[in-house]
Amino acid sequence: MKIGIMLRHYEQQEGGVKVYTKKVLPLLFSLGPQHRYLLIYQNPKLLGTYCNYPNVEEVAASMPGTVTWDQIAVPWVARKHSVDLIFNPKFTVPFICKAKTVFVLHGSEWFVIPEHFLLYDQWYFKRFVPLYCRSATAFVAVSNAVKADVVKYVGVPPQKVFAIHNGFDPGVFQPVRDPGRLQEVRERYKLPEKFILWAGQIESRKNVARLLQAFARIKDAVPHSLVMAGEHRWSTSTELAAIQDLGIADRVCFPGWVTHSDLPAVYCLADLFAFPSLYEGFGIPLLEAMACGCPIVTANTCAPPEVTAGAAYLVDPLSVDDIALGIQKVIADRALRADMIEKGIARAKDFGWEKCSRELLALFDSLSH
């Protein structure tokens, strides 16, 4: 087949979709050498990014805008280059196109907790995501939880949705034993001696408010600080303002965005990874923490129970008491921690970008008939 890949999002902010795209593309090219790939960029400056692959051709459709690029530029390029299938690692596809279309749905939070998005985004997701789901030949959900949500809220037939788990990089995310390396990272990010870690984009749907409240309840019972690593989003200004009122300003640290190469050491320095999100379509940080041997407290809803499969302590994300109890219990119970670490390292081995890419290729092949 000739597979066109939509890459308008290739330059977006660091985050899950960009990680997914950059990890999966080279594996598709090498694991599926029988196919030819046409990479479609919006920015001409990206031409040549994958020029070392003999089965890859790159083109730029520099039409401005998002909807116009998706719905006019991409079908035009696909027709001109006789593309058989269009794949978008993000959640849009052309509505009118001769080629078959596949996209990746990284979450269904727009349907489950729409109140955590701006009004325009609520309107857009409510109107357009169902159209993409119905229009696509097939699409990928990054977990069975997302598949169940989209079948429930959009009403698409389940046989059209393929649950294919995300991966992570086991060559990077593994226990860091070198004391010098650990100390170097501790100093770089000014990390406290004992801390509970939270990592990701700091936004309201990540349940920042309840996590801070839960930490405030146990701060006198534990010597730990709370380290919140990541970039701030618009939706957390109110939640973060409560830090002063909760009396934890001297115990909450914001080191900013931690580089990919430093994250394993940060996970290993932490005594606990607290991730009680209101919604996670998958949660790649869960894989990273498990692989590094960091015990996890996470939500008992959406994808985290599916991803951690008994290797994490699950809490009700709507209960401050439950979050506080879970954090305190995992910190205090050494036997529980040891068991979680062992199970987490084993569970992480069930995931990988190569496995994800092979399943994507199997899906593409199934649509070629």
Residue pairs with C-beta under 8 A, 6 or more apart in sequence:
1 35
1 36
1 84
1 85
1 364
1 368
2 35
2 36
2 37
2 38
2 81
2 82
2 83
2 84
2 85
3 28
3 35
3 36
3 37
3 38
3 83
3 84
3 85
3 86
3 87
3 364
4 37
4 38
4 39
4 40
4 74
4 77
4 78
4 81
4 83
4 85
4 86
4 87
4 99
5 25
5 37
5 38
5 39
5 40
5 86
5 87
5 88
5 89
6 40
6 70
6 74
6 86
6 87
6 88
6 89
6 90
6 92
6 93
7 21
7 39
7 40
7 41
7 42
7 46
7 89
8 41
8 42
8 66
8 69
8 70
8 90
9 17
9 18
9 21
9 89
9 90
10 18
10 21
10 41
10 43
10 46
10 49
11 43
11 46
12 18
13 231
14 257
15 201
16 106
16 166
16 282
16 284
17 89
17 90
17 104
17 106
19 284
20 89
20 104
20 106
20 166
21 89
21 90
23 167
23 169
23 353
23 356
24 89
24 353
24 356
24 357
24 360
25 39
25 50
26 50
26 53
27 353
27 354
27 356
27 357
28 35
28 37
28 357
28 360
28 361
29 37
29 50
29 53
29 55
29 56
30 53
31 354
31 357
31 358
31 361
32 361
32 364
33 55
35 55
35 361
35 364
36 55
36 56
36 57
37 53
37 55
37 56
37 57
38 56
38 57
38 58
38 59
38 77
38 81
38 83
39 49
39 50
39 56
39 57
39 58
39 59
40 59
40 60
40 61
40 73
40 74
40 77
41 47
41 58
41 59
41 60
41 61
42 60
42 61
42 62
42 63
42 69
42 73
43 60
43 62
44 60
44 62
46 58
46 60
47 58
47 59
47 60
48 58
49 58
50 56
50 58
51 58
57 81
59 77
59 81
61 69
61 73
61 74
61 76
61 77
63 69
63 72
63 73
66 92
70 92
70 93
70 94
71 94
71 95
71 96
74 86
74 94
74 97
75 94
75 96
75 97
77 83
78 86
78 94
78 97
78 98
78 99
79 97
79 98
83 99
84 99
84 100
84 368
85 99
85 100
85 101
85 102
85 137
85 364
85 367
85 368
86 93
86 94
86 97
86 99
86 100
86 101
86 102
87 101
87 102
87 103
87 360
87 364
88 101
88 102
88 103
88 104
89 103
89 104
90 103
90 104
90 106
91 103
91 104
91 105
91 106
91 129
91 132
92 103
92 128
92 132
93 101
93 102
93 103
93 132
93 135
93 136
94 101
95 131
95 135
100 137
100 138
100 367
101 135
101 136
101 137
102 136
102 137
102 138
102 139
102 140
102 363
102 364
102 367
103 132
103 136
103 139
103 140
104 139
104 140
104 142
105 129
105 133
105 139
105 140
105 141
105 142
105 146
105 150
105 161
105 281
106 142
106 146
106 281
106 282
107 142
107 146
107 279
107 280
107 281
107 282
108 141
108 146
108 149
108 150
108 153
108 281
109 116
109 205
109 279
109 281
110 117
110 121
110 122
110 125
110 126
110 129
111 125
111 129
111 149
111 150
111 153
111 154
112 149
112 153
112 279
112 302
113 205
113 278
113 279
114 122
114 125
114 126
115 122
116 203
116 204
116 205
116 235
116 278
116 279
117 125
118 234
129 154
130 154
132 139
133 139
133 150
133 154
133 156
134 154
134 156
136 160
137 367
138 160
138 161
138 162
138 363
138 367
139 160
139 161
139 162
140 161
140 162
140 163
140 164
140 360
140 363
141 147
141 150
141 161
141 162
141 163
141 164
141 281
142 163
142 164
142 165
142 166
142 281
142 282
142 303
143 163
143 165
143 281
143 282
143 302
143 303
143 306
143 307
144 163
144 303
144 306
145 281
145 302
145 303
145 306
146 163
146 281
146 282
146 303
147 158
147 161
147 162
147 163
149 302
150 156
150 161
151 157
151 158
151 161
162 359
162 363
164 356
164 359
164 360
164 363
165 282
165 307
165 351
165 355
165 356
166 282
166 284
166 287
166 351
166 353
166 356
167 287
167 351
167 352
167 353
167 354
167 355
167 356
168 284
168 287
168 288
168 291
168 348
168 351
168 352
168 353
169 353
170 291
170 348
170 349
170 352
172 260
172 261
172 263
172 264
173 263
173 264
173 267
173 287
173 288
173 291
173 292
173 348
174 264
174 291
174 292
175 264
175 268
175 292
175 293
175 345
176 182
176 264
176 265
176 268
176 292
181 265
182 265
182 268
182 269
184 265
185 191
185 262
185 265
185 266
185 269
186 265
186 269
188 262
189 229
189 255
189 256
189 258
189 262
189 266
190 253
190 255
191 227
191 253
191 255
191 266
191 269
192 224
192 225
192 227
192 253
194 223
194 224
194 225
194 271
195 224
195 225
195 226
195 227
195 253
195 269
195 270
195 271
196 215
196 224
196 225
196 226
196 227
196 270
196 271
196 272
196 273
196 274
196 327
196 331
197 227
197 229
197 266
197 267
197 270
197 272
197 273
197 274
197 289
197 294
198 206
198 211
198 226
198 227
198 228
198 229
198 230
198 273
198 274
198 275
199 228
199 229
199 230
199 258
199 263
199 266
199 273
199 275
199 285
200 206
200 229
200 230
200 275
200 285
201 230
201 231
201 233
202 208
202 228
202 230
202 231
202 232
202 233
202 236
202 240
203 233
203 234
203 235
203 236
204 233
204 235
204 236
204 239
205 235
205 277
205 278
205 279
206 277
206 278
207 276
207 277
207 278
207 299
207 317
208 228
208 236
208 239
208 240
209 238
209 239
209 242
210 276
210 317
210 318
210 319
210 320
210 323
211 226
211 274
211 276
211 323
212 226
212 239
212 240
212 242
212 243
212 246
212 248
212 252
213 242
213 246
213 320
213 324
214 276
214 320
214 321
214 323
214 324
214 327
215 226
215 246
215 248
215 251
215 252
215 324
215 327
216 246
216 247
216 248
217 320
217 321
217 324
218 324
218 327
218 328
219 247
219 248
219 251
221 328
222 327
222 328
222 331
224 251
224 271
224 272
224 331
225 251
225 252
225 253
226 248
226 251
226 252
226 253
226 274
227 252
227 253
227 255
227 266
227 270
228 252
228 253
228 254
229 254
229 255
229 256
229 257
229 258
229 266
230 256
230 257
230 258
231 256
231 257
232 240
232 254
243 249
243 252
258 266
263 288
264 288
264 292
267 273
267 288
267 289
267 292
267 293
267 294
268 292
268 293
268 294
270 294
271 295
271 331
272 294
272 295
272 296
272 297
272 327
272 330
272 331
273 285
273 289
273 294
273 295
273 296
273 297
274 297
274 298
274 323
274 327
275 283
275 285
275 286
275 289
275 296
275 297
275 298
275 299
275 304
276 297
276 298
276 299
276 315
276 317
276 323
276 326
277 283
277 298
277 299
277 302
277 304
277 317
278 299
278 301
278 317
278 318
279 301
279 302
280 286
280 298
280 299
280 302
280 303
280 304
280 307
281 302
281 303
282 303
282 307
283 298
283 303
283 304
283 307
286 296
286 298
286 304
286 307
286 308
286 312
287 307
287 348
287 351
289 296
289 344
290 296
290 308
290 311
290 312
290 344
290 345
290 347
290 348
291 344
291 345
291 348
293 341
293 344
293 345
294 341
294 344
295 312
295 313
295 330
295 336
295 337
295 340
295 341
295 344
296 308
296 311
296 312
296 313
296 340
296 344
297 312
297 313
297 314
297 315
297 323
297 326
297 327
297 330
298 304
298 308
298 312
298 313
298 314
298 315
299 314
299 315
299 316
299 317
300 314
300 315
300 316
300 317
301 317
304 312
304 314
305 314
308 314
308 344
308 347
309 347
309 350
310 343
310 347
311 340
311 343
311 344
311 346
311 347
312 340
312 344
313 326
313 329
313 330
313 336
313 340
314 326
315 322
315 323
315 325
315 326
316 322
316 323
317 323
329 336
330 336
330 337
330 340
331 337
